Amino acid sequence: MTARPLPALFLSLLLLIGVPAAGAQPLRPLVEEPVPLILKDGRIAEVSIFAVPFITASSEMPAGVEDELREIIARFATDCFLTAQVIGHV
C-alpha cells in the first residue's frame, strides 16, 4: 500500500505538572516542526507537541496559559483534526 498524505493534524499535548507559579512559563512547543506519524492504514499525519505548565500541586494553569492553549487548539481544530492526546508527567 502506498502512503498517502493525510490532510489532518494530530495535536499531542504533553503536560508538565509542577511548574512553580512564581516562575510561570508560557505554553511552548517541544518540537520546532510537526513530526510525521504513519497511521496503520498508511496515511501520514503530523504531530505537534506542546508543554503545558501547571501550578505546583494544583490543576490550575498560570495566568494566560489557558488562553494560549485555546488559541493553539483553535488553530489546529479544523474539520481535518483527528485527535488530541494528553500525557501527564509529575
Residue frames relative to the residue before (quaternion, step in Angstrom):
aa qw qx qy qz dx dy dz
M 1.0000 0.0000 0.0000 0.0000 0.00 0.00 0.00
T 0.3746 -0.7296 0.5319 0.2110 3.56 -0.92 0.91
A 0.4735 -0.6668 0.4950 0.2935 3.56 -0.97 0.85
R 0.1444 -0.7769 0.6097 0.0627 3.55 -0.91 0.96
P 0.4639 -0.6662 0.4872 0.3220 3.62 -0.85 0.84
L 0.2752 -0.7522 0.5786 0.1539 3.56 -0.97 0.82
P 0.2975 -0.7754 0.5244 0.1876 3.59 -0.56 1.07
A 0.5372 0.5934 -0.4126 0.4348 3.53 0.77 1.05
L 0.2908 -0.7469 0.5732 0.1703 3.53 -1.23 0.39
F 0.2506 -0.6891 0.6517 0.1939 3.50 -1.15 0.68
L 0.1350 -0.7610 0.6266 0.0999 3.53 -1.00 0.73
S 0.0531 -0.8003 0.5972 -0.0102 3.52 -0.52 1.18
L 0.1457 -0.8059 0.5712 0.0558 3.54 -0.68 1.05
L 0.1736 -0.7636 0.6159 0.0862 3.53 -0.80 1.03
L 0.2100 -0.8023 0.5491 0.1031 3.56 -0.57 1.12
L 0.1476 -0.7660 0.6214 0.0728 3.53 -0.79 1.04
I 0.1229 -0.8178 0.5614 0.0322 3.55 -0.20 1.29
G 0.7428 0.4092 -0.2929 0.4416 3.55 -0.99 0.81
V 0.3894 0.6802 -0.5227 0.3355 3.60 1.10 0.48
P 0.4564 -0.7098 0.4542 0.2856 3.61 -0.61 1.06
A 0.5406 -0.6411 0.4408 0.3200 3.58 -0.98 0.86
A 0.6281 0.5518 -0.3441 0.4274 3.59 1.00 -0.77
G 0.7546 0.3022 -0.1821 0.5532 3.58 1.05 -0.70
A 0.0497 0.8515 -0.5203 0.0429 3.56 1.05 0.79
Q 0.1681 -0.7901 0.5867 0.0565 3.50 -0.78 1.10
P 0.4831 -0.6519 0.4875 0.3224 3.58 -1.10 0.57
L 0.6324 -0.4669 0.4399 0.4342 3.52 -1.34 0.21
R 0.0355 0.8280 -0.5582 0.0385 3.61 -0.81 0.86
P 0.4805 -0.6513 0.4953 0.3156 3.57 -1.10 0.67
L 0.3289 -0.7460 0.5455 0.1942 3.59 -1.08 0.73
V 0.7301 0.2303 -0.1949 0.6131 3.57 1.31 -0.08
E 0.5138 -0.6729 0.4409 0.2979 3.59 -1.01 0.81
E 0.7829 0.1698 -0.0644 0.5951 3.56 1.01 -0.86
P 0.5825 -0.5503 0.4360 0.4095 3.62 -1.11 0.47
V 0.3590 -0.7343 0.5465 0.1824 3.56 -1.07 0.86
P 0.4244 -0.7066 0.4921 0.2800 3.64 -0.80 0.91
L 0.0811 -0.7703 0.6321 0.0225 3.53 -1.13 0.77
I 0.2387 -0.7729 0.5727 0.1326 3.58 -0.69 1.08
L 0.3132 -0.7616 0.5456 0.1557 3.55 -0.72 1.14
K 0.7025 -0.4856 0.3196 0.4104 3.58 -1.25 0.41
D 0.7211 0.4357 -0.2555 0.4742 3.59 1.03 -0.72
G 0.6448 -0.5640 0.3068 0.4148 3.59 1.26 0.25
R 0.5242 0.6173 -0.4321 0.3967 3.60 1.20 -0.16
I 0.3094 -0.7379 0.5718 0.1814 3.54 -1.23 0.52
A 0.0904 -0.7716 0.6290 0.0279 3.55 -0.90 1.00
E 0.3623 -0.7011 0.5610 0.2500 3.55 -1.31 0.12
V 0.2054 -0.7755 0.5892 0.0967 3.56 -0.99 0.88
S 0.1035 -0.7553 0.6454 0.0475 3.54 -0.90 1.01
I 0.1430 -0.8125 0.5643 0.0302 3.57 -0.82 1.01
F 0.0352 -0.8056 0.5907 -0.0274 3.56 -0.81 1.06
A 0.3396 -0.6855 0.6006 0.2323 3.56 -1.20 0.63
V 0.1221 -0.7850 0.6063 0.0356 3.56 -0.81 1.06
P 0.2492 -0.8040 0.5192 0.1479 3.63 -0.34 1.17
F 0.1328 -0.7572 0.6350 0.0759 3.55 -1.21 0.67
I 0.5457 -0.5863 0.4813 0.3561 3.54 -1.24 0.47
T 0.6023 -0.5963 0.3977 0.3514 3.59 -0.99 0.87
A 0.8615 0.0438 -0.0827 0.4991 3.55 -1.01 1.01
S 0.6617 0.4619 -0.3039 0.5064 3.57 1.10 0.67
S 0.4082 -0.6736 0.5440 0.2895 3.55 -1.25 0.34
E 0.4953 0.6644 -0.4069 0.3844 3.57 1.33 0.17
M 0.3141 -0.7093 0.5975 0.2028 3.54 -1.16 0.71
P 0.5824 -0.5589 0.4399 0.3936 3.60 -1.13 0.51
A 0.6720 -0.5040 0.3589 0.4069 3.57 -1.21 0.55
G 0.8028 0.2969 -0.2263 0.4648 3.56 -0.95 0.89
V 0.5969 0.5958 -0.3697 0.3900 3.60 1.09 -0.60
E 0.6348 0.5350 -0.3335 0.4468 3.59 0.98 -0.83
D 0.6470 0.5067 -0.3175 0.4731 3.61 1.02 -0.78
E 0.6272 0.5287 -0.3286 0.4681 3.59 1.02 -0.81
L 0.6495 0.5238 -0.3054 0.4588 3.56 0.98 -0.92
R 0.6338 0.5249 -0.3243 0.4663 3.60 0.98 -0.83
E 0.6510 0.5197 -0.3132 0.4561 3.59 0.96 -0.88
I 0.6620 0.4969 -0.3073 0.4696 3.60 0.93 -0.87
I 0.6636 0.4965 -0.3125 0.4643 3.59 0.87 -0.90
A 0.6368 0.5239 -0.3326 0.4577 3.61 0.96 -0.80
R 0.6434 0.5273 -0.3190 0.4542 3.59 1.04 -0.75
F 0.7529 0.3937 -0.2062 0.4853 3.60 0.97 -0.85
A 0.6712 0.5385 -0.3020 0.4103 3.59 1.03 -0.76
T 0.1688 0.7707 -0.5843 0.1900 3.55 0.23 1.32
D 0.7143 -0.4064 0.3140 0.4755 3.56 -1.24 -0.21
C 0.6600 0.4853 -0.3049 0.4858 3.60 1.27 -0.23
F 0.4422 0.7062 -0.4439 0.3297 3.58 1.29 -0.06
L 0.2482 -0.8137 0.5126 0.1165 3.58 -0.68 1.07
T 0.8035 -0.1747 0.1823 0.5391 3.56 0.69 -1.02
A 0.1808 -0.7115 0.6558 0.1763 3.51 -1.36 0.22
Q 0.1189 -0.7869 0.6036 0.0475 3.54 -0.95 0.86
V 0.1441 -0.7827 0.6020 0.0643 3.54 -0.92 0.91
I 0.0626 -0.7835 0.6182 -0.0029 3.56 -0.84 1.05
G 0.2344 -0.7949 0.5457 0.1245 3.58 -0.66 1.07
H 0.0624 -0.7729 0.6311 0.0221 3.55 -1.15 0.69
V 0.1905 -0.7863 0.5795 0.0980 3.57 -0.81 0.99
